[in-house]
Structures are given as structure tokens and as C-alpha cells.
Amino acid sequence: MAWQDYNPFIKRETHTSSSILTYKVLTLLSWLLSVVVSVYYTVHEPHDGFNIRNRVWDQNYLYPSAFTMNHVLADIYWIGLFILQIGYIAHLFSSNADRAYAAASVGSHFILNNLFHFAFIMLFVRSHFHWAELILVLNFINLSSLYFRHNAYPRFIHAPAVSGPLAWTFVAIYWNGAIMVPHQHNLVARVFGNIFIWSILAYGSFFIVAYKDYTMGFALSILSAAIGVAQFQRQIIALQWIFAFVIMALLFVMTLAIALPTWAGRDLKWRRNPPADQERAPLLND
């Protein structure tokens, strides 16, 4: 019972006023840390350490791979995500107790995500790609745990705190992993890139079908487009950009198939329920 009382990641139905205050302070500070570091190292390169040091998107283009992303689309993704996260944080300060409790329920994982993102940026720009990959994997575990335990909250919480960061982390594992692996330009690396990119479609399809989560579909569509544009700019005669755009289109169509009925107030059924008479048939036979 003592561990449950102090475990910040356990699922709770209510939160005390002191815990809400703690979440407000830590969430805001960790988010500001994440934003400031991201913006700073997008504009400036680090001036400490002995490894190769570059800005975030300089690293992206200095080490081209099968998962190199277009920085404009990726920046748009992160700007949109940071703006949505402002809305999420605002709900922690809401006078509506239900909204504040719902936002606080994912607060521990969100704070940890911000700290992991800070650590990833600090390592990535200093070319510590192996350690950066470890951070991404740990954050993927953190956010996956958050998703499967807290996937029923409203979209204003789910998109900025759960699905948006999770979609980025999933793709970033491939992005940083491809940079980390030596000889990324040989035939074997290109073939593996052509294969693994389809995992983005499989991953997104799972959430669209199993959870009807159009936010995950939109997020992965944008990131697939970022890969496709960069791969097209890098090498026109290649399969990777074609695959990326096909994945983007399929995810976008599947996402719209879920999103439009939801926005219209209709619940989309993946399979038709059997007629009532058919359901009673075995009982009548008995």
C-alpha cells in the first residue's frame, strides 16, 4: 500500500490538491525545458564536448539515411505539438475539477517524456547516437505504458500528451537508429530501410483499427510525409520515397475513415452486429 501511495505512475481515480499543484509546477517546468532545448539546438550548435557537434537538422542531413526527414515538415509537426501541449497544460490549471484530474492522470508520464526528450536532444546534437537511441527506447516504453493504460481520455489530453509524442518517438527510433548504424549507404542498409519503413503503416493501422485513434493516424501521416519528401530530394530514383508516400496516403485515408464519422457524431462499426433473432436462435433450439 505504501508503494501504491508513492508511485507516481499508478492509475488513480482522484488527486489531492497538493498533488495537482505538484503536477502543475513539474509539468510546466519540464515542458519549458523541452521547448527551450529543442528551439535552441535547432538554431544553435553546442560548443562543449569533443564529439562532432551540430544543430539538430544539421545532424539529419550530415548523416543521410533511409529515414532522413524533411526538416520543414518535422518542424511543423513539433510546433503544432508544442502548441497543443500548451492547451493540455492549461487544463491542469482549469477550475473544472474533472478536467484538472484527467490532465493530472497522465502528468507523470508526460513529465518523464519531457525529460527524456531533453536528454535525447542533448545527446543527439553531440553525436552520442547510441545513448540517444537508448533514451528513445526508454521513452517509447514510457509512452506505450501511458497509451495502453490511459487511452480513453479526451482528445485535448490524448493528442498532445500521448499519441503525438508516441508517434514521434516510434519514428525517431528508426531515424536515430539509421544514423547510429555505420555504412548506412550500402545496399543492405537500403534494403532494410525499404522493409522497416512499412512498420510505420503496421503500427499506425493497429491504433486506427483497435482504438479508432485518428490522432495517431494523422501524426504518423505527417512524419511519413517528412520522410518521403527528404528521400525524394535525396535520391529521385529510389523506392524509399515511394513507399513513404504510399504509407502516408494509406494512413491518411484510414484516418479520415475514422475521423469524419467521429466528428459527425456517429460511431463507426467495424463489423455489423448479428440480428437479434439470430442471437436468440441457439436458445430457441434448446
Salt bridges, closest charged atoms under 4 A:
ASP48 OD1 - ARG126 NH2 2.80
ASP58 OD2 - ARG55 NE 2.80
ASP213 OD1 - ARG155 NH1 3.45
ASP213 OD2 - HIS158 NE2 2.75
ASP267 OD1 - LYS212 NZ 3.17
ASP267 OD2 - LYS269 NZ 3.43
ASP277 OD1 - ARG280 NH2 2.58
